[in-house]
Amino acid sequence: MTEFQPEGKIIDTAANKAALASVASLQEAYRSGTVLEARAAVCSAKHDLILDLGPMRAIIPRTEGAIGIESGETRDIAIISRVNKPVCFRITGFEHDRSGKLTAICSRRAVQEDCAQNYLDTLLPGDIIPAVVTHMENFGCFADIGCGISSLLPIDNISVSRISHPSDRFKGGQSIFAVVSGRDEGGRICLSHKELLGTWEENAAGFAPGETVAGTIRSVEDYGVFVELTPNLAGLAEPCPTLRPGDAASVYIKSLIPEKMKIKLIIVDAFEAENAPSPLCYYVTEGHIDRWQYSPECCRKNIFTDFSESQ
């Protein structure tokens, strides 16, 4: 596992707590260049981050708050939004404040630069990595893929079953796994997610004709209603214009047809429910995949992702 984790992953570890335990341990962390984490307590009027390390206060000056702050490529909201959240940093020195108390001077930017150079720049399309959902927009969600560096996961890449908004699948702060899909024109990593949630056959293996199971209405069309059984599996039920996307449903499984990649359903009941993301079941959480095929071999329609083409 890489040492460059999404922010918040090491704050409660024994090693991090030990490094923050005393002035002597903080001085040793400074000498060794250890990456630490602590919660940002305040963002000053000058946009310096103030951390409470226990034995002493720490300051991350504005220009050390994130990659791109000094050049203007990154907006100050990247610093302001860290208040009351864990931030990673290295101690770059110590000084005494006006009252004579020892203060640690720290850099988050330096850790991010190391993360980019020694971890993110080495990743290839198809590599599976941990991430943490930071915020969501209609077009997708952003995830911390290392030391507060953000990457976009487009909504179409979240799951095979279509959703109207990333909040249908995730919640802020959620730890997930993702696969590197490529890089944008600026060299930033782009992500995918659906390839980790199983193929049609793997998901369909959990269901059988004659069962009545829980589902979520995802789309209401003139010709039928699409009901999600798992994030990577949906079936079609009879038309019912009174239903709405997001409604919960109980459905009877009439048949599963692998050669057509279809599941025929009958809606037994449907009702409005709290919009909570469905549980995620990952079929793979580490390593590398060159090619992922969703569709069964017996199906004429071929749905796949070829990551080798992006390398």
Disulfide bonds with the S-S distance in Angstrom:
none
